[in-house]
């Protein structure tokens, strides 16, 4: 599981590094207007919608031809690394026109999708039960947070320096080094993460996931909140530190504090996954991050206090970013029970499409909002622009955290229920004539028979009780 999770170091180094710095790179380094930069991110949004679906189709086709997830991770690592290196070499190459910048950005995101879809889908095979998936989610974030440390201490300061001192050569060299490290990490991860569950679902996999299934719908809403709201804090730190707090030198320290909080959060939340359900811990993580965001807004006049607030936000973000992947792997099992098809690649691609598109939409909104408010790079900003920066960097993630807490009250798949679901799936695969539990085929109140009441009680039909008595049972994962 550690070998598999190590791939998140390479992925976070590239995608999170670009996510945190690309808008600042476009506006303050390459001199694009904020509105134009926002438009470019909208193009990236449209690209993500296509790239992940194409990547999922490619993965499914290759799996049916005998090429598994690990083979595609190895094959796609080098092209993705070269695309990232090109993106950060654009300033040194003197490419400031819109079309080559857009082409480089789309090439990178397309190449990244080809490696991201199979690596994430591999999680459902590497870890089989709910508790193990909670641990793997923690290990993944541990490696992602290690990459965030490198981003905070190396890449972000270099992007800031490039904006002030035109240090384009150093930026290009750093991008090339990060790309090489990514390629080596992903290849080693794929080669070392053999074993786990046998890949038996290729024939039934597909990208046409049942969107009316309440679990699929719930995961889509969670992906939208996770991609759109929470990352806005990190995306806006460069702007808040430079133009609101007037301490651009504080930004790397704040990012380090977030990273330190995430390290502590990985340990804390992962330890708790053995005892508590992932949905409960995810809601708690959103609550912690919301408290940290409120405190951050109240402490803007005190930079030392901001560091502590950033660490608290990072502690909450550890849960926010790590546990949805464990829930998603469980969702594959729930949907298999209801639909009798295992949408392994399809569900992971669906989640990735929503979370990445939401992230690109968030970045585009930031660019458009800053442009509409009159933001001018490297200039003192008026009160309206500063208020807009705070609304984007603190208000948006706070609203997202509160919405996610409300959504997660509808999830009720704990470890025990998931274990019974896995046992039922195993029996149904062995006894192909077994019937599913009433209320689970289509999902709860929309099913043909009674399922779970809105209060969470088990109001099972006679057919369901008879089926349960034969020990072919699976719990509903999300209340309608």
C-alpha angles and dihedrals in degrees: 000000000000091000091053093045093052088074088074089069091063095040094049092046090060108029099035091042091054092041093055098041110025097087092047089046091053097045106033102026104033096030100234117155115256091243092050091048089050090052090052090053089051088056087051088052091056089046092053091053089058101034098056093047092049090046090051092051090049092049093049093047092049092047090054087051091053098262108125133201094274093055092056093046090057093045095049099043099086098045090050091049092051091050092053093048090052092052093056092041092059095092091051090048090054093240105152099144117110099238099055091046091050091046092051092048093049092046090054095047092046093050091046092054091057091059099033098057097055094040093053094042089052088069091075089060099039094054120036109183135047097256093048090050089052090054093046089051088055094048090049092053091046090061092041090053091050087056090048088057090057090047092051096046101036118013100040095049090047092053090049090048091048089055093051104032104021092242092168098148093057090047091053093048091049091049090051092049091049090049093052091048090050093053093049092046095050094046092049091046093053095045093048100043099074123135124044124107117354114252102247102142103074094102094055097037121108144149095242093091118182099262093186092061106109092224092053091046092048093050090049092054090046090050091051092052093043094050099038107036114027099049091053089083093059093041092054098043091089090054097041093048093046102039109019105035090027091221108112088166088063094062097081089047091051091049089049089051091052089049092049089050090051091051090054090043093053090056095043100043094041091053090051095051091078091063107027132048118261093238092055092049091046091055089048090051091054089050092053092048091049090054090049092050092052091049091047090056091049094049102050091119092055113061095187090056090050089063091058091046091051090052090052091049089050091052090055093043089058089070094038094057102034108044102054088070091058090048089050092054088051089049089060088061094045093051091046089056093050100039101028088230125101106224094188102148091027096058094045090049090048091053092045092050091053097042095045094043089049090050092051090047089053092051091047090051090052092052094046093045094049090047092049091049092053101254113180118189119243092008132108109268126224125238093263093055092046091050089050091052091052092047091051096042100040110012097052096050091043092054090046092052093052092047091049091051089055092048094049091058085075094059116088108161105129128178095269094050092048091051090053089047092053091049091050092049091050091051092047091051088051094043104037092187096066115120122226122246114273111255094031102073094077100008132273120300092011092056125100092250134039114281127166120344121234089257091057098253120142106248096173125180122238090258090052093051091050091049091046089051088059087055094245096129139141128178123234111253102207133022114240 
